[in-house]
Amino acid sequence: MEFYFGFIGIMTAGGAYTLKHETVAEFPIKLIDNNKQLPYINLVNQILNQKRSSPYANTNKLEKEIDQLVYQLYGLTPEEIAVVEGS
């Protein structure tokens, strides 16, 4: 969302983006069935459980799995993924 907001957001003089309804409403949010949300929910729960046990737990692998699910959800190409990831 931060990447996309860089294109549609309104930046303040201090360099922050203002969160106005008009710009946030433009976010391309995909609505999916509850059963299709389960992989995301399970991964987030795993991350939260690990962080509860140890605030410094390395959850990068799980976070990358979520990233991959989101890329698939939006149908991103490898080139688009590289742009989003800053590669």
KEDREN-681375 format. One line per field, with one value per atom (N, C-alpha, C, O): x, y, z; chain; residue in three letters; atom name. Coordinates in nm, 2 decimals. Layout:
px X:... $
py Y:... $
pz Z:... $
drense A:... $
voro ALA:... $
guza CA:... $
This chain:
px 0.08:0.00:0.09:0.05:0.20:0.29:0.34:0.35:0.37:0.42:0.32:0.35:0.20:0.09:0.05:0.02:0.05:0.02:0.11:0.08:0.24:0.33:0.29:0.33:0.20:0.15:0.02:0.00:-0.06:-0.19:-0.21:-0.30:-0.11:-0.12:-0.09:-0.03:-0.13:-0.10:0.01:-0.02:0.13:0.23:0.23:0.21:0.25:0.26:0.40:0.49:0.41:0.54:0.65:0.77:0.61:0.70:0.74:0.82:0.69:0.72:0.64:0.66:0.53:0.44:0.32:0.29:0.25:0.13:0.01:0.00:-0.09:-0.21:-0.31:-0.32:-0.38:-0.48:-0.62:-0.69:-0.65:-0.78:-0.86:-0.81:-0.99:-1.09:-1.07:-1.08:-1.06:-1.05:-0.94:-0.95:-0.82:-0.71:-0.71:-0.68:-0.75:-0.75:-0.86:-0.84:-0.97:-1.08:-1.03:-1.09:-0.92:-0.86:-0.78:-0.74:-0.75:-0.67:-0.74:-0.86:-0.67:-0.73:-0.74:-0.66:-0.84:-0.85:-0.93:-1.05:-0.88:-0.95:-1.03:-0.99:-1.16:-1.25:-1.25:-1.29:-1.22:-1.22:-1.31:-1.33:-1.36:-1.44:-1.37:-1.24:-1.44:-1.39:-1.29:-1.19:-1.33:-1.25:-1.12:-1.02:-1.11:-0.99:-0.90:-0.78:-0.96:-0.88:-0.80:-0.70:-0.84:-0.77:-0.62:-0.56:-0.56:-0.42:-0.35:-0.25:-0.41:-0.36:-0.37:-0.28:-0.49:-0.52:-0.42:-0.37:-0.40:-0.31:-0.17:-0.11:-0.12:0.01:0.03:0.12:-0.07:-0.07:-0.07:0.00:-0.16:-0.16:-0.03:0.01:0.04:0.17:0.27:0.35:0.27:0.36:0.33:0.42:0.20:0.16:0.20:0.25:0.18:0.22:0.37:0.42:0.45:0.59:0.64:0.73:0.58:0.61:0.57:0.64:0.46:0.42:0.52:0.56:0.57:0.67:0.81:0.87:0.84:0.97:0.95:0.94:0.95:0.93:1.03:1.01:1.15:1.25:1.26:1.36:1.15:1.15:1.16:1.10:1.23:1.25:1.13:1.12:1.04:0.92:0.93:0.83:1.05:1.06:1.01:0.95:1.03:0.98:0.83:0.78:0.76:0.62:0.57:0.47:0.64:0.60:0.62:0.53:0.72:0.74:0.63:0.59:0.58:0.47:0.35:0.28:0.32:0.21:0.23:0.14:0.35:0.38:0.34:0.28:0.39:0.36:0.21:0.16:0.14:-0.01:-0.07:-0.16:-0.02:-0.08:-0.04:-0.13:0.08:0.12:0.03:-0.01:0.00:-0.09:-0.23:-0.29:-0.27:-0.41:-0.43:-0.53:-0.33:-0.33:-0.28:-0.28:-0.23:-0.19:-0.06:-0.05:0.03:0.15:0.24:0.26:0.31:0.41:0.54:0.56:0.64:0.77:0.83:0.90:0.81:0.86:0.80:0.86:0.67:0.59:0.63:0.64:0.65:0.70:0.83:0.86:0.92:1.06:1.04:1.12:0.95:0.93:0.88:0.93:0.78:0.72:0.83:0.84:0.91:1.02:1.14:1.23:1.14:1.26:1.38:1.49:1.36:1.48:1.52:1.62 $
py -0.12:0.00:0.12:0.22:0.12:0.23:0.27:0.38:0.16:0.18:0.25:0.35:0.20:0.26:0.40:0.49:0.42:0.55:0.66:0.78:0.62:0.71:0.77:0.88:0.71:0.76:0.84:0.94:0.80:0.87:0.96:1.04:0.95:1.02:1.17:1.21:1.24:1.39:1.40:1.37:1.45:1.47:1.60:1.71:1.60:1.73:1.79:1.73:1.91:1.98:1.91:1.92:1.83:1.76:1.62:1.55:1.59:1.46:1.35:1.23:1.37:1.26:1.27:1.37:1.16:1.16:1.18:1.12:1.25:1.27:1.16:1.12:1.11:1.00:1.06:1.07:1.10:1.16:1.05:0.97:1.06:0.96:0.95:0.84:1.06:1.06:0.98:0.91:0.99:0.91:0.77:0.67:0.74:0.61:0.53:0.41:0.59:0.52:0.47:0.38:0.52:0.48:0.35:0.29:0.30:0.18:0.06:0.05:-0.01:-0.13:-0.25:-0.34:-0.24:-0.35:-0.47:-0.44:-0.59:-0.70:-0.76:-0.78:-0.79:-0.85:-1.00:-1.04:-1.09:-1.23:-1.30:-1.25:-1.42:-1.50:-1.53:-1.54:-1.55:-1.59:-1.71:-1.71:-1.81:-1.93:-1.90:-1.97:-1.81:-1.77:-1.68:-1.67:-1.63:-1.55:-1.64:-1.59:-1.76:-1.85:-1.86:-1.85:-1.87:-1.88:-1.75:-1.76:-1.64:-1.51:-1.51:-1.48:-1.55:-1.55:-1.64:-1.61:-1.76:-1.86:-1.81:-1.82:-1.75:-1.69:-1.58:-1.57:-1.49:-1.38:-1.43:-1.38:-1.53:-1.59:-1.65:-1.64:-1.72:-1.77:-1.66:-1.68:-1.56:-1.44:-1.39:-1.37:-1.36:-1.31:-1.40:-1.36:-1.53:-1.63:-1.63:-1.63:-1.62:-1.62:-1.49:-1.49:-1.38:-1.25:-1.24:-1.18:-1.31:-1.31:-1.39:-1.35:-1.50:-1.58:-1.51:-1.51:-1.44:-1.37:-1.25:-1.27:-1.13:-1.01:-0.99:-0.93:-1.06:-1.05:-1.17:-1.19:-1.25:-1.37:-1.33:-1.23:-1.40:-1.38:-1.44:-1.56:-1.35:-1.40:-1.36:-1.36:-1.34:-1.30:-1.40:-1.36:-1.53:-1.63:-1.63:-1.63:-1.61:-1.61:-1.48:-1.49:-1.37:-1.25:-1.26:-1.20:-1.32:-1.34:-1.43:-1.41:-1.53:-1.61:-1.53:-1.54:-1.43:-1.34:-1.26:-1.24:-1.21:-1.13:-1.20:-1.15:-1.33:-1.41:-1.43:-1.43:-1.45:-1.47:-1.34:-1.35:-1.23:-1.10:-1.08:-1.03:-1.11:-1.10:-1.18:-1.14:-1.30:-1.39:-1.33:-1.34:-1.28:-1.23:-1.12:-1.11:-1.03:-0.92:-0.95:-0.87:-1.07:-1.12:-1.04:-1.01:-1.01:-0.94:-1.02:-1.14:-0.96:-1.03:-1.02:-0.94:-1.11:-1.10:-0.96:-0.91:-0.89:-0.75:-0.66:-0.57:-0.67:-0.58:-0.61:-0.52:-0.74:-0.78:-0.71:-0.66:-0.72:-0.65:-0.51:-0.45:-0.44:-0.30:-0.27:-0.19:-0.35:-0.34:-0.36:-0.29:-0.47:-0.50:-0.41:-0.43:-0.33:-0.24:-0.30:-0.26:-0.42:-0.49:-0.43:-0.48 $
pz 0.00:0.00:0.00:-0.06:0.07:0.08:-0.06:-0.10:-0.14:-0.28:-0.36:-0.43:-0.36:-0.44:-0.39:-0.47:-0.26:-0.21:-0.25:-0.26:-0.28:-0.34:-0.47:-0.50:-0.54:-0.67:-0.65:-0.72:-0.55:-0.54:-0.42:-0.41:-0.32:-0.20:-0.21:-0.31:-0.11:-0.11:0.00:0.12:-0.04:0.06:0.12:0.06:0.25:0.33:0.31:0.25:0.36:0.35:0.43:0.40:0.53:0.61:0.55:0.61:0.44:0.37:0.41:0.36:0.48:0.52:0.42:0.37:0.41:0.33:0.42:0.53:0.37:0.44:0.40:0.29:0.50:0.48:0.46:0.56:0.34:0.31:0.25:0.18:0.27:0.22:0.07:0.01:0.00:-0.15:-0.20:-0.30:-0.14:-0.19:-0.14:-0.21:-0.01:0.04:-0.03:-0.05:-0.07:-0.15:-0.28:-0.34:-0.33:-0.46:-0.45:-0.55:-0.33:-0.31:-0.38:-0.36:-0.46:-0.53:-0.43:-0.44:-0.34:-0.24:-0.31:-0.35:-0.30:-0.35:-0.24:-0.13:-0.28:-0.18:-0.22:-0.33:-0.12:-0.15:-0.04:0.07:-0.08:0.01:0.14:0.14:0.24:0.37:0.36:0.43:0.29:0.28:0.21:0.24:0.12:0.05:0.14:0.11:0.25:0.34:0.44:0.50:0.45:0.55:0.54:0.65:0.42:0.42:0.48:0.55:0.45:0.51:0.66:0.73:0.70:0.85:0.92:1.03:0.86:0.93:0.94:1.04:0.83:0.83:0.93:1.01:0.94:1.03:1.18:1.26:1.20:1.33:1.37:1.49:1.28:1.31:1.35:1.44:1.27:1.30:1.44:1.52:1.47:1.60:1.71:1.82:1.69:1.80:1.82:1.94:1.71:1.73:1.80:1.88:1.76:1.82:1.97:2.05:2.00:2.15:2.23:2.34:2.17:2.24:2.25:2.35:2.14:2.14:2.05:1.92:2.10:2.02:1.90:1.81:1.92:1.82:1.73:1.65:1.73:1.64:1.50:1.46:1.42:1.28:1.20:1.19:1.16:1.08:0.94:0.87:0.89:0.75:0.65:0.55:0.68:0.59:0.58:0.47:0.69:0.69:0.62:0.54:0.64:0.58:0.43:0.35:0.38:0.24:0.18:0.06:0.26:0.21:0.19:0.09:0.28:0.26:0.14:0.06:0.12:0.00:-0.12:-0.22:-0.13:-0.25:-0.27:-0.39:-0.16:-0.18:-0.23:-0.32:-0.18:-0.23:-0.38:-0.46:-0.42:-0.56:-0.65:-0.75:-0.60:-0.68:-0.69:-0.79:-0.57:-0.57:-0.67:-0.73:-0.68:-0.77:-0.91:-1.00:-0.93:-1.06:-1.11:-1.23:-1.02:-1.06:-1.13:-1.11:-1.23:-1.31:-1.23:-1.14:-1.27:-1.20:-1.21:-1.12:-1.32:-1.34:-1.24:-1.18:-1.22:-1.13:-0.99:-0.90:-0.95:-0.82:-0.79:-0.68:-0.89:-0.87:-0.84:-0.76:-0.91:-0.88:-0.74:-0.67:-0.70:-0.57:-0.46:-0.36:-0.48:-0.39:-0.40:-0.32:-0.49:-0.51:-0.56:-0.54:-0.63:-0.69:-0.82:-0.88 $
drense A:A:A:A:A:A:A:A:A:A:A:A:A:A:A:A:A:A:A:A:A:A:A:A:A:A:A:A:A:A:A:A:A:A:A:A:A:A:A:A:A:A:A:A:A:A:A:A:A:A:A:A:A:A:A:A:A:A:A:A:A:A:A:A:A:A:A:A:A:A:A:A:A:A:A:A:A:A:A:A:A:A:A:A:A:A:A:A:A:A:A:A:A:A:A:A:A:A:A:A:A:A:A:A:A:A:A:A:A:A:A:A:A:A:A:A:A:A:A:A:A:A:A:A:A:A:A:A:A:A:A:A:A:A:A:A:A:A:A:A:A:A:A:A:A:A:A:A:A:A:A:A:A:A:A:A:A:A:A:A:A:A:A:A:A:A:A:A:A:A:A:A:A:A:A:A:A:A:A:A:A:A:A:A:A:A:A:A:A:A:A:A:A:A:A:A:A:A:A:A:A:A:A:A:A:A:A:A:A:A:A:A:A:A:A:A:A:A:A:A:A:A:A:A:A:A:A:A:A:A:A:A:A:A:A:A:A:A:A:A:A:A:A:A:A:A:A:A:A:A:A:A:A:A:A:A:A:A:A:A:A:A:A:A:A:A:A:A:A:A:A:A:A:A:A:A:A:A:A:A:A:A:A:A:A:A:A:A:A:A:A:A:A:A:A:A:A:A:A:A:A:A:A:A:A:A:A:A:A:A:A:A:A:A:A:A:A:A:A:A:A:A:A:A:A:A:A:A:A:A:A:A:A:A:A:A:A:A:A:A:A:A:A:A:A:A:A:A $
voro MET:MET:MET:MET:GLU:GLU:GLU:GLU:PHE:PHE:PHE:PHE:TYR:TYR:TYR:TYR:PHE:PHE:PHE:PHE:GLY:GLY:GLY:GLY:PHE:PHE:PHE:PHE:ILE:ILE:ILE:ILE:GLY:GLY:GLY:GLY:ILE:ILE:ILE:ILE:MET:MET:MET:MET:THR:THR:THR:THR:ALA:ALA:ALA:ALA:GLY:GLY:GLY:GLY:GLY:GLY:GLY:GLY:ALA:ALA:ALA:ALA:TYR:TYR:TYR:TYR:THR:THR:THR:THR:LEU:LEU:LEU:LEU:LYS:LYS:LYS:LYS:HIS:HIS:HIS:HIS:GLU:GLU:GLU:GLU:THR:THR:THR:THR:VAL:VAL:VAL:VAL:ALA:ALA:ALA:ALA:GLU:GLU:GLU:GLU:PHE:PHE:PHE:PHE:PRO:PRO:PRO:PRO:ILE:ILE:ILE:ILE:LYS:LYS:LYS:LYS:LEU:LEU:LEU:LEU:ILE:ILE:ILE:ILE:ASP:ASP:ASP:ASP:ASN:ASN:ASN:ASN:ASN:ASN:ASN:ASN:LYS:LYS:LYS:LYS:GLN:GLN:GLN:GLN:LEU:LEU:LEU:LEU:PRO:PRO:PRO:PRO:TYR:TYR:TYR:TYR:ILE:ILE:ILE:ILE:ASN:ASN:ASN:ASN:LEU:LEU:LEU:LEU:VAL:VAL:VAL:VAL:ASN:ASN:ASN:ASN:GLN:GLN:GLN:GLN:ILE:ILE:ILE:ILE:LEU:LEU:LEU:LEU:ASN:ASN:ASN:ASN:GLN:GLN:GLN:GLN:LYS:LYS:LYS:LYS:ARG:ARG:ARG:ARG:SER:SER:SER:SER:SER:SER:SER:SER:PRO:PRO:PRO:PRO:TYR:TYR:TYR:TYR:ALA:ALA:ALA:ALA:ASN:ASN:ASN:ASN:THR:THR:THR:THR:ASN:ASN:ASN:ASN:LYS:LYS:LYS:LYS:LEU:LEU:LEU:LEU:GLU:GLU:GLU:GLU:LYS:LYS:LYS:LYS:GLU:GLU:GLU:GLU:ILE:ILE:ILE:ILE:ASP:ASP:ASP:ASP:GLN:GLN:GLN:GLN:LEU:LEU:LEU:LEU:VAL:VAL:VAL:VAL:TYR:TYR:TYR:TYR:GLN:GLN:GLN:GLN:LEU:LEU:LEU:LEU:TYR:TYR:TYR:TYR:GLY:GLY:GLY:GLY:LEU:LEU:LEU:LEU:THR:THR:THR:THR:PRO:PRO:PRO:PRO:GLU:GLU:GLU:GLU:GLU:GLU:GLU:GLU:ILE:ILE:ILE:ILE:ALA:ALA:ALA:ALA:VAL:VAL:VAL:VAL:VAL:VAL:VAL:VAL:GLU:GLU:GLU:GLU:GLY:GLY:GLY:GLY:SER:SER:SER:SER $
guza N:CA:C:O:N:CA:C:O:N:CA:C:O:N:CA:C:O:N:CA:C:O:N:CA:C:O:N:CA:C:O:N:CA:C:O:N:CA:C:O:N:CA:C:O:N:CA:C:O:N:CA:C:O:N:CA:C:O:N:CA:C:O:N:CA:C:O:N:CA:C:O:N:CA:C:O:N:CA:C:O:N:CA:C:O:N:CA:C:O:N:CA:C:O:N:CA:C:O:N:CA:C:O:N:CA:C:O:N:CA:C:O:N:CA:C:O:N:CA:C:O:N:CA:C:O:N:CA:C:O:N:CA:C:O:N:CA:C:O:N:CA:C:O:N:CA:C:O:N:CA:C:O:N:CA:C:O:N:CA:C:O:N:CA:C:O:N:CA:C:O:N:CA:C:O:N:CA:C:O:N:CA:C:O:N:CA:C:O:N:CA:C:O:N:CA:C:O:N:CA:C:O:N:CA:C:O:N:CA:C:O:N:CA:C:O:N:CA:C:O:N:CA:C:O:N:CA:C:O:N:CA:C:O:N:CA:C:O:N:CA:C:O:N:CA:C:O:N:CA:C:O:N:CA:C:O:N:CA:C:O:N:CA:C:O:N:CA:C:O:N:CA:C:O:N:CA:C:O:N:CA:C:O:N:CA:C:O:N:CA:C:O:N:CA:C:O:N:CA:C:O:N:CA:C:O:N:CA:C:O:N:CA:C:O:N:CA:C:O:N:CA:C:O:N:CA:C:O:N:CA:C:O:N:CA:C:O:N:CA:C:O:N:CA:C:O:N:CA:C:O:N:CA:C:O:N:CA:C:O:N:CA:C:O:N:CA:C:O:N:CA:C:O:N:CA:C:O:N:CA:C:O:N:CA:C:O:N:CA:C:O $
